[in-house]
């Protein structure tokens, strides 16, 4: 009878320990549950062979970002220099609008955008363009 009580107690303790560890989140699990921001609808033509389309100087462009991105965390750069932009937010996306600086003419330009999701994970994207001479 005493052995049965010991076995039941050990079994009970094993179940309690397993329940505690099953409900805990590891950093990897938290990362999996966070949806990274998505970047879409970039409206300038990327510079790719064979078309090699060039962009007009001082062109205005837009990028849409998923709604679960934190708008205050959005960063936009051209050639690693910060760009000024405006944000229009809706329930389905954040739309940022910016303009290429006047000094970027006849040059290859990498436009990069990054943002953090409301739950903390982040992502970035970018596009290579070629700005035509003035």
N, C-alpha and C positions, 0 to 999 in steps of 0.2 A: 503494500500500500504506500509506503514511504517513497519508493522508487517512482510510482505513478505521479505523486505530487511533485517530485523533483523534475520529472520529464515535462509535466504540464507547466510548471513554473519556467523552465528553460524555453519551452515552445512559446509561451506568452511573451517572454523577454525578446526572443528572436523576432516575433511579429511586430512588437513595439519599435524595435530598432529599425527594421525594414521600412515601416511606415514613415518614420522620421526621415530616413535618407531618401525615400522615394519622393517626398514632398519638397525637398531642398532643390534649389536651382544652382547649377554650376555656371560659371561665366560663359561656357560654350553654349549651354542651353538657352541662356538669356539672349545671346547673339543670334541664335537660330530663330527665336521668337520675334525679333525686331525686323521689320520690313525696311530694307534700305531704300533711300530716295531714288526715284527714277527720273531721268532727264530725257525729254522728248521734244519733237517739233522744232528743232533747230532749223531756222529758215534760210541760212546762207548755204551756198554750195561748197561742200568740202573739196579740197584740191586733191584730186585723184586722177591717175592715168586711166584711160587714155584721153579723157575729156579735158582735164586741166583747166577747169573753169575758174576764172578770176572774179573776185568780188570788187565792187566799186568802192573807192575811198569814202570814208565816213558813212558807210552803210549802217542802217539801223537793223537790229536783229532781235529775235525773241527766242526764249527757251522756256518750255513748260516743265514744271517740277511737280512730282506727286504731292497730294494734299497732306500726307503724313510727315512731310518734311517741315522742320521748324523754320519759318521764313526769316527769323532773326539770325540764323546760322549760315545763310546763303552767302557764298563768296564767288566772285566772278573776276577773272583776270585775262589779259591779253599780253602775250610775251612776258608772263609772270608779273605784270604790273596791274594793280587793282583797277577795275573799271567801275564807273558810276552806273547805277541801274535803278529802275523803278520796279515795284512789285505790285501786281494786281492779284489778289487772292479770291478764290471761289471755293465752294465745297468740294470741287473735283480736281483742282490744280492751283498752283501758284505760277503766274506768268511773269517772267522778268523780261524787261525791254531795256536794251542798251544800244549805244552807238559806237562804232569804231573811232578811235581818236584820229584827228587830222594828220598827225605825224606818221601814221602807219600807211605809207604808200610804197608800192613796188616791192613789198616785202612778204615773206612767209610769216604767218601769225598763228600761234596756237592759242585757241580760246579754251579756257578751263573753267569749269563750274563745280562747286562742291556744296554739300549741305548735310546737316545732321537730321536724322529722324526724331520725332517727338520722344520715342523710347530710347534714344541715345546712340544707336549705330549710325554710321555715316557712309557716304559714297561720293565719288567724283566722276566726271566725264570730261571729254574734250574733243575738239575738232581742229583740224589743220585747214587753214584757208590761205589763199594767195591774194593779196590786195593789189589791184592794178595801179599803174602809175597814173598820176593826175594829168 
